[in-house]
Amino acid sequence: MTLVITLVTPHGVWASTDHRLTAHPDGSVITDSSVKHVIIRCPDGSALVSYTGLGRVGQLDVSNWMREVLRGETRSVNESLIDLREQATARIGSQAKSLDIRHAFLAGAFLNERPWAVAITNATPPTGSSPGSIKSTFETSAMLAERSVVFAEGSGRDAIVQADRELLHRVSDRKPRRPEDFMRLLGDVSRRAAESGHPGARLVSRSCSVVFMPPSGDDVKQEWYGPEEERALAPAGFSHMLFGIDLGEMARPMIELSQALWNGDITEEDFNLRTEEAAKKAVQPRNRRNPAAKER
């Protein structure tokens, strides 16, 4: 389930996501280079969405599945998040319930430059003596973030040291001098959680990706944070949906094909054909069926 930390503020949204993907139920590490966030740019605003919980649906990472669900149409922010919730119920709801896995999509969104904090989850909150439960359906809760909202989800949230919990809540209402100040803070908190030895720490990678999205949705910043010896594990590319176009899906093959054309490894005809295929794939939504979910 790993660790996601999100700050939703009037000044922007910051989110850190670790990169660890583990097998269920033994917790053995599958990879430390999984991407767990996506930027959604819509006509009426933008959203930064991260997830924790079920990390794979069959052999497909949930991050890839999210992009495939969201691309292909120009939707509003609200329509995008509603579709994500409905598809999550249809695709991974029953599997997450059968495995007793709490899954959550956490989003910071700006609609007409007003900040919203959104959680889409299959878990009911604890009430009184009840610890809550895992459902086969996902539900949405949202609040206007007139004051800053701090989200921390995943098994790794119990690994966040108390001093860092207090620090996050203390500084979140401030406007940082530079966005990178909060980015570095989230990166440091995530790393310390992974190294804390607290419950859940072994499910968190020492490296993480930290993203900053300003209220305009433009000039998004993304940085990798972690021990230098793990830099080779840094995920390649980015996850950015622009009016239904999956820029990451289109950019990666375009870069590779351009290099191949420059080196003389392919003809111009091959280049044109394969770039057209990449462009079509970047707007092709996922075939809507219900694959089995075996890993988290």
Phi, psi and omega in degrees: 000332171062213189214129172234130175237126182231133172248121176250116184225164175296344183265352181148177178242133174240139177215135172245136177229130177284177188245007188276135174236124185239156179277147177257135008256001189278347177078013178292146186281127175269313179202155172244031180224033179274140177264131187232032178212163174209141174265133177243118177253121186235167179299331184255005180158204183208163179213145172249113186247129175236161180223159171210147181129244179285117187264343179222142173245104191066238177256009184254127175297142180299329178298319176293319179299318178302314181297320181291328177290319189276340185274167174104339180223149172272108182242164170284168176301314182298316179297322180296315182288327175295315180295320177300317179297314182293320179290327176296318177298316183289325188265318188236358184300309184291324180292317179297321179294317182295330178268358181058047180253123174283120180241139180216137166257123181249131184226138165251126186228151173239119175247116186052040177067016173260131186276137177232140175252125188230135174233129176242114188216159177260009185249138173271142183288153176293142178222122179059240181273352181275131181278000186088175184210165177260130181251168176271355178244155177254144177230157184248137168233141183215147176217146174289123186268066177294329167245160187297145177240132178249120174255139168218119184225162180103166178302330182289350180295331177287347180271351179291125183291151186302320180299324179286325175301313180295321180296316181300315181290329182288320186266346188295334179276357178268155173266118182291152177296324177222145178303328182297337179296314178288327178299314180295321179300312181296321177299318180292319180296317180296317180296317180294326176297317180296330183262003189287334186079001178285166177306135180091346184298325183291345179269002183247130176284153179288339177261158178207161171257134178240129183239139173241128176239116179287167181304329181287339185083354179265165175054045176294138179248142178220133180223148172263132178235138177163177178300139184302327182290349179257006184300330179297341179272357183302130180300142179273150174077196183209166179240104184218117178260117181247102180051043177088359179259125180277095185296323179296318180296327182275323187290319185301307179293330179297317179296315181295318181290323178297319178294320179295321178294318179298321181281352182081017182279340177225160178274166178295327177295316177297319180301311181297319181295314185284330175289326176295320177297319179295320180295321178294319180296328182292344179241008181271116179288164182291141171299121191276089176224177189246087179286162178283146177248122186240341186229165178234000000 
